Amino acid sequence: MALEIAGNDRRGWPEYATVWRWHFYAGLFCIPFVCWLALTGSIYLFRPDIEAFLDRPYENLKIAGERGLPSQEAEAAVAAVKGSHFSRYEPPATATGAAQVVVSRGDELIRVYVQPATLKPMKIVQDAHRLMEILAKLHSSFLLGPVGSVVMELAASWAIVMILTGLFLWFPRNRKGFAGILYPRLGKRGRIYWRDLHAVTGMWVSLVALFMLLSGLPWSYAWGNYLTWARNLSTITSGAPDWPVGGEAAKAKAGGGPSSMPGMTAAEMAAMAPSATHTMGMGMSAAAHDAMLMYALDLVAPTAMKLDVPRPVWILPPAAHGDDWTVSSQAQDRPERVTYTVSGMDGQVTGRAGFADQNVVDRVVNVGVAAHEGHLFGRINQAILLVTALSLIGMTASAVVMWVRRKPKDLLGAPRPAPGSRSSGGLVAAIFILALVIPLFALSLLAVLIVEWVVLRRVPGVGRWLGLRSAARV
């Protein structure tokens, strides 16, 4: 929040006061959310590293004797979780590692680490309770599902406004030299020091921060469904999206089976749902169906391990009796993901689909998601995002300092508008474009304006405290 106006520097920029107020109110609302996103996102950048560290006890085992077959590991996992059914098999990452078998029980997905020689369960945990799964939901929806996703999307929308208005305020007007523009004047004290620290840092990280906010919107509830609707206007891009929307993954309801499988694509949900609900082939008993699945798993798993699929790898049973199995990469770098179909009758590969086979919308979104998660171009990607996140936290701290230092004791401290200032066509057009791109922003803006004009300006003392009574028209 840039909190000073130097009158002579602003001549020729009549909208400065209006934009300044927008920046102030947007920042006041967004600061807690920006800090939260930066903090949780910084940790999530290192998800593969953290999960590898947590799984270390199960990757370097002393194996006495031969490894059990994949089917034996799967059967041991199902037996360890009463009332469960086989959902997917994840091959061990190392020659001495434990396989991870995911089973379903009602609406739960439960992960079982199976000792390869003794076939005893070493660890049983609900997939949704794993550390990084919890962190992902905290980051995107506060563990509140679609409601939390909408709140976070609202904050992201206004954070975009905050950044765009901040760039407008930073833009040099009648300034000589690069001090306070490209680098902060750290030798100064007081207002100039804090202003430079805030504005210059904001300028350098603004583009990356905007990218992070925009690339995160496809996951959100309102914008994600808005994108899905727009995407499905064309038959080329129709169908379920290849990413979770609204704080949870796509739904799969088939005969009372699992209703939410975090992190799964629509294709994988469709592939596993019938097996998870224990659907049998026509006239086939449950025991015969299970025996056929396990027989096929012993054929498919060795093929999957030879395909050099980027890890982690999911081996999913077919959607219906006789269909092919799915071998799918779940790598964080989504453009590297590849999916194979493998026959359960002879273990032969029957199909392959990679990044190049996706429609253009999904390719764009998946590139954005991979960069957003810090894995599109390796450690450099992580470093850029980590520096951006730490810079954003520092910016919010300097913003709070500036606000507290200038805030009158009995007022909120909103910037005062220039007398008679009005919004130009350019500003109105910018608001219209942003509202068109982010409908939730438009709805929230309309709600704010209605509450301001109908309620807040008419409550004694409130309008003065908020700085509304003399506010410029928007």
C-alpha positions in Angstrom: 0.0 0.0 0.0 1.6 3.2 -1.2 0.5 5.7 1.4 1.7 9.1 0.3 0.7 11.6 -2.3 3.0 14.3 -3.4 0.7 16.8 -5.0 3.0 18.2 -7.7 4.0 14.7 -8.9 0.5 13.7 -9.5 -0.7 16.5 -11.8 -1.9 14.9 -15.0 -2.9 11.8 -13.2 -6.4 12.6 -11.9 -7.2 9.0 -11.1 -4.3 8.6 -8.7 -6.4 9.2 -5.6 -9.1 6.8 -6.6 -6.6 4.1 -7.5 -4.8 4.7 -4.2 -8.0 4.1 -2.2 -8.6 0.9 -4.2 -5.1 -0.3 -3.4 -5.5 0.5 0.3 -8.8 -1.3 0.8 -7.8 -4.3 -1.4 -4.6 -4.6 0.5 -6.3 -4.3 3.9 -8.5 -7.2 2.9 -5.9 -9.3 1.2 -2.9 -9.1 3.5 -3.8 -12.1 5.8 -4.6 -14.2 2.8 -1.4 -13.2 0.9 0.7 -14.2 3.9 -1.2 -17.5 4.3 -0.8 -18.4 0.6 2.9 -17.4 0.6 3.7 -19.4 3.7 1.8 -22.6 2.8 2.8 -22.4 -0.8 6.5 -22.1 0.1 6.3 -25.4 1.9 4.3 -27.1 -0.8 6.9 -26.2 -3.4 9.0 -29.0 -1.9 6.3 -31.7 -1.8 8.3 -34.4 -3.6 11.3 -33.8 -1.3 9.1 -33.8 1.9 7.3 -36.9 0.9 10.5 -38.7 0.0 11.9 -37.8 3.4 8.8 -39.0 5.2 8.9 -42.3 3.2 12.5 -43.0 3.9 11.8 -45.7 6.5 9.9 -47.6 3.8 12.4 -47.3 0.9 15.5 -48.9 2.3 14.3 -52.2 3.8 16.2 -55.3 4.7 14.4 -57.9 2.6 14.9 -61.5 3.7 13.9 -63.7 0.9 12.1 -62.9 -2.3 9.6 -60.1 -2.8 6.0 -61.0 -2.9 4.0 -60.6 -6.1 2.0 -57.4 -6.6 -1.2 -59.3 -6.2 0.0 -60.7 -2.8 0.8 -57.1 -1.6 -2.6 -55.9 -2.8 -4.4 -58.8 -1.0 -2.4 -58.1 2.2 -3.5 -54.4 2.0 -7.2 -55.2 1.5 -7.0 -57.8 4.4 -5.4 -55.1 6.6 -8.3 -52.7 6.2 -11.6 -54.4 7.0 -14.4 -53.9 4.5 -12.1 -52.3 1.9 -11.6 -52.9 -1.8 -8.6 -52.6 -4.0 -8.3 -49.2 -5.7 -4.7 -48.8 -7.1 -1.2 -50.1 -6.8 1.9 -47.8 -6.6 5.1 -49.7 -7.3 8.1 -49.2 -5.0 10.4 -46.4 -5.8 13.5 -48.5 -5.0 14.5 -52.1 -5.3 14.3 -52.3 -1.5 11.2 -50.2 -1.1 7.7 -51.1 0.0 4.8 -51.0 -2.4 2.0 -48.6 -1.6 -1.4 -50.0 -2.1 -4.4 -47.8 -1.9 -7.7 -49.3 -0.9 -11.2 -47.8 -0.6 -13.7 -48.1 2.2 -16.8 -46.1 1.7 -15.7 -42.6 0.9 -12.2 -43.1 2.3 -9.0 -43.8 0.4 -6.5 -45.6 2.7 -2.9 -46.1 1.9 -1.1 -49.3 3.1 2.7 -49.7 3.0 3.3 -53.4 2.6 6.6 -55.2 3.6 7.6 -56.9 0.3 8.9 -60.1 1.9 6.6 -60.7 4.9 3.6 -59.0 3.3 2.8 -57.4 6.6 1.4 -53.8 6.7 4.1 -51.4 7.9 1.9 -48.3 7.9 -1.8 -47.6 7.3 -2.9 -44.0 6.8 -5.9 -42.3 5.2 -4.7 -40.6 2.0 -6.6 -37.4 2.9 -4.7 -37.3 6.2 -1.2 -37.3 4.7 0.8 -34.2 5.5 1.0 -32.8 2.0 -2.6 -33.5 1.2 -3.6 -31.5 4.3 -1.3 -28.7 3.4 -2.7 -28.6 -0.1 -6.2 -28.2 1.2 -5.1 -25.6 3.8 -3.4 -23.7 1.0 -6.4 -23.8 -1.4 -9.5 -23.9 0.8 -8.7 -23.8 4.5 -9.9 -27.5 4.7 -13.4 -26.1 4.1 -14.0 -27.6 0.7 -15.9 -25.4 -1.9 -16.8 -22.7 0.7 -13.2 -22.2 1.6 -12.2 -22.3 -2.1 -14.6 -19.4 -2.8 -13.2 -17.4 0.1 -9.7 -18.0 -1.2 -10.7 -17.2 -4.7 -12.3 -13.9 -3.5 -9.0 -13.0 -1.8 -7.0 -13.9 -4.9 -9.3 -11.7 -7.0 -8.7 -8.7 -4.8 -5.0 -9.5 -4.6 -4.9 -9.1 -8.3 -6.5 -5.7 -7.9 -4.0 -4.8 -5.2 -1.1 -5.7 -7.5 -2.4 -3.9 -10.5 -3.2 -0.7 -8.6 0.2 -1.0 -6.8 2.0 -1.0 -10.2 0.0 2.1 -11.2 1.0 3.9 -8.0 4.7 2.8 -8.5 4.9 4.0 -12.1 7.4 6.8 -12.1 6.0 10.3 -12.8 8.4 13.2 -13.2 11.1 11.2 -11.3 14.8 11.4 -12.2 17.1 8.5 -11.6 16.3 4.9 -10.6 16.4 5.4 -6.8 13.1 4.5 -5.3 12.0 3.0 -8.7 14.4 0.1 -9.4 16.2 0.0 -6.1 15.2 1.1 -2.6 16.9 4.1 -0.9 18.0 2.1 2.2 20.0 5.0 3.5 16.8 7.1 4.0 14.7 7.0 7.2 11.0 7.1 7.9 8.4 7.3 5.2 10.8 7.1 2.2 12.5 4.0 3.6 9.3 2.1 4.1 7.8 3.3 0.9 10.8 2.2 -1.2 11.0 -1.1 0.6 7.4 -1.8 -0.2 7.1 -0.3 -3.7 10.4 -1.5 -5.2 10.0 -5.0 -3.9 6.5 -5.1 -5.2 7.6 -4.0 -8.6 10.2 -6.8 -8.9 7.9 -9.6 -7.8 4.6 -8.3 -9.2 4.6 -10.3 -12.5 5.4 -13.6 -10.8 2.8 -12.9 -8.1 0.2 -12.1 -10.8 1.1 -15.3 -12.5 0.8 -17.3 -9.3 -2.7 -15.9 -8.6 -4.0 -16.4 -12.1 -2.5 -19.9 -12.5 -4.2 -20.9 -9.2 -7.6 -19.9 -10.4 -8.4 -23.1 -12.4 -8.4 -25.0 -9.0 -10.9 -22.6 -7.4 -14.6 -23.4 -7.2 -16.2 -20.5 -9.0 -13.5 -19.6 -11.5 -12.6 -23.3 -12.1 -16.2 -24.1 -13.0 -16.4 -20.9 -15.1 -13.3 -22.1 -17.0 -14.8 -25.6 -17.4 -18.0 -24.1 -18.8 -16.0 -21.9 -21.3 -13.7 -24.8 -22.1 -16.6 -27.1 -22.9 -18.2 -24.7 -25.4 -16.0 -26.5 -28.0 -16.3 -30.2 -28.7 -12.5 -30.2 -29.1 -12.0 -29.3 -25.4 -15.2 -30.8 -23.9 -15.2 -33.2 -21.1 -14.1 -33.2 -17.5 -11.0 -31.1 -16.7 -7.7 -32.7 -16.0 -7.3 -31.0 -12.6 -9.3 -30.8 -9.3 -11.8 -27.9 -9.1 -13.1 -26.2 -6.0 -10.9 -27.6 -3.2 -11.7 -31.2 -4.1 -11.4 -33.6 -7.0 -14.1 -34.5 -9.4 -16.9 -36.7 -8.1 -17.3 -40.3 -8.9 -20.5 -41.9 -7.7 -21.2 -45.4 -8.8 -23.3 -47.7 -6.6 -22.3 -45.9 -3.4 -18.6 -46.0 -4.0 -16.0 -43.3 -3.4 -17.3 -39.8 -3.9 -14.0 -37.9 -3.7 -10.6 -39.0 -4.7 -8.1 -36.1 -4.0 -5.7 -35.4 -6.8 -7.1 -37.8 -9.4 -7.9 -36.8 -12.9 -11.4 -37.4 -14.4 -10.0 -40.3 -16.5 -8.5 -42.0 -13.5 -11.6 -41.5 -11.5 -13.7 -43.2 -14.2 -11.1 -46.0 -14.4 -11.1 -46.8 -10.8 -14.7 -46.1 -9.6 -16.3 -49.4 -10.7 -13.5 -51.4 -9.1 -13.6 -49.4 -6.0 -17.3 -50.1 -5.6 -16.6 -53.7 -6.3 -18.6 -54.0 -9.5 -18.4 -57.5 -11.0 -18.6 -58.6 -14.6 -21.9 -60.0 -15.7 -22.7 -63.1 -13.7 -19.3 -63.0 -12.0 -19.0 -63.5 -8.2 -17.1 -61.1 -6.0 -14.4 -63.8 -5.3 -14.0 -64.5 -9.0 -13.8 -60.8 -9.9 -11.1 -60.3 -7.2 -9.1 -63.3 -8.4 -9.2 -62.0 -12.0 -8.1 -58.5 -10.8 -5.2 -59.9 -8.9 -4.1 -62.2 -11.8 -4.2 -59.2 -14.1 -2.2 -57.0 -11.7 0.6 -59.5 -11.7 0.7 -59.1 -15.5 0.3 -55.3 -15.7 2.7 -54.3 -12.9 5.9 -55.7 -14.5 5.0 -54.0 -17.7 4.4 -50.7 -15.9 7.8 -50.9 -14.2 9.5 -51.3 -17.6 7.8 -48.2 -19.2 10.0 -45.6 -17.5 6.9 -43.6 -16.4 7.8 -40.5 -14.3 7.1 -41.2 -10.6 4.9 -41.4 -8.7 3.1 -44.1 -10.8 -0.5 -45.3 -10.3 -1.7 -48.6 -11.6 -5.4 -48.5 -11.9 -7.9 -51.4 -12.5 -10.3 -51.2 -15.5 -13.6 -49.5 -15.5 -15.4 -52.6 -16.5 -14.7 -56.3 -16.9 -12.4 -57.0 -19.8 -11.2 -53.4 -20.2 -7.6 -52.3 -20.1 -5.8 -51.2 -17.0 -4.4 -47.7 -16.7 -0.7 -46.9 -15.8 -0.5 -43.2 -15.1 2.3 -40.8 -14.1 1.4 -38.3 -11.3 4.6 -36.3 -11.6 4.4 -32.7 -10.3 5.8 -31.6 -13.6 2.5 -32.2 -15.5 3.9 -31.8 -19.1 6.1 -34.9 -18.2 3.0 -37.0 -17.3 2.1 -39.9 -19.5 -0.7 -42.5 -19.4 -0.6 -46.0 -20.8 -3.3 -48.5 -21.2 -2.2 -52.1 -20.6 -4.2 -55.3 -21.3 -5.0 -57.3 -18.2 -5.1 -60.4 -20.3 -1.5 -60.5 -21.5 0.2 -57.4 -20.0 0.8 -55.8 -23.4 0.6 -52.0 -23.9 -2.5 -51.1 -25.9 -2.3 -47.3 -25.9 -0.4 -44.2 -24.9 -1.4 -40.6 -24.2 0.9 -37.8 -23.2 1.0 -34.0 -22.9 0.9 -33.5 -26.7 -2.4 -35.4 -26.9 -4.2 -33.0 -24.6 -6.4 -30.2 -25.9 -5.0 -26.7 -26.0 -6.8 -25.5 -22.9 -5.6 -28.4 -20.8 -2.0 -28.0 -22.0 -2.0 -24.3 -21.1 -3.5 -25.0 -17.7 -1.2 -27.9 -16.9 1.9 -25.9 -17.8 0.6 -23.1 -15.5 -0.1 -25.7 -12.7 3.4 -27.2 -13.1 5.0 -23.7 -12.9 2.7 -22.7 -10.0 3.8 -25.8 -8.0 7.5 -25.1 -8.8 8.3 -28.0 -11.0 8.2 -26.8 -14.6 11.9 -26.1 -14.7 13.3 -27.7 -11.6 15.1 -26.0 -8.7 15.2 -22.6 -10.5 11.4 -22.6 -10.6 11.3 -23.4 -6.9 13.9 -20.7 -6.1 12.0 -18.0 -8.0 8.7 -18.8 -6.3 10.3 -19.1 -2.8 11.9 -15.7 -3.2 8.6 -14.3 -4.4 6.8 -15.7 -1.5 9.3 -14.4 1.0 9.2 -11.0 -0.7 5.4 -10.9 -0.5 5.5 -11.6 3.2 8.1 -8.8 3.6 5.9 -6.4 1.5 2.9 -7.1 3.7 5.0 -6.3 6.8 6.1 -3.0 5.3 2.6 -2.2 4.3 1.3 -2.7 7.9 4.2 -0.5 9.2 3.3 2.3 6.8 -0.4 2.0 7.7 0.2 2.1 11.4 2.6 5.0 11.2 0.2 7.2 9.3 -3.2 6.1 10.7 -5.0 8.6 12.9 -6.0 7.2 16.3 -9.7 7.5 15.7 -9.9 6.6 11.9 -9.2 3.6 9.7 -6.6 5.7 7.9 -7.9 5.3 4.3 -6.3 7.7 1.8 -8.2 10.9 1.3 -9.6 11.3 -2.3 -8.8 14.4 -4.3 -11.7 16.8 -4.3 -14.1 16.2 -7.2 -12.1 13.4 -8.6 -14.0 11.0 -10.9 -13.1 7.8 -12.7 -12.2 8.1 -16.4 -13.2 5.8 -19.2 -9.9 4.0 -19.0 -10.3 3.1 -15.3 -13.9 1.9 -15.9 -12.8 -0.2 -18.9 -10.1 -1.8 -16.8 -12.6 -2.7 -14.1 -15.0 -4.1 -16.7 -12.3 -6.3 -18.2 -11.2 -7.6 -14.8 -14.9 -8.2 -14.0 -15.3 -10.1 -17.2 -12.2 -12.3 -16.6 -13.0 -12.9 -12.9 -16.8 -12.9 -12.4 -16.5 -13.4 -8.6 -14.6 -10.1 -8.4 -17.5 -8.4 -10.2 -20.1 -9.9 -7.8 -18.0 -8.9 -4.8 -17.5 -5.4 -6.1 -21.2 -4.9 -6.7 -21.9 -6.2 -3.2 -19.4 -3.8 -1.7 -20.8 -0.8 -3.6 -24.3 -1.6 -2.6 -23.4 -2.0 1.1 -21.4 1.2 1.0 -24.1 3.3 -0.6 -27.1 1.8 1.1 -25.8 1.1 4.6 -22.3 2.4 5.5 -22.7 5.9 4.4 -25.9 6.2 6.4 -24.6 4.9 9.7 -23.4 7.8 11.9 -19.7 7.7 12.5 -19.0 4.6 10.3 -18.7 6.6 7.0 -16.3 9.0 8.7 -14.2 6.2 10.2 -14.0 4.3 6.9 -13.3 7.5 5.0 -16.4 7.1 2.8 -18.3 10.3 3.1 -16.0 12.3 0.9 -15.0 9.3 -1.3 -14.6 9.7 -5.0 -17.2 8.1 -7.1 -16.1 4.8 -8.7 
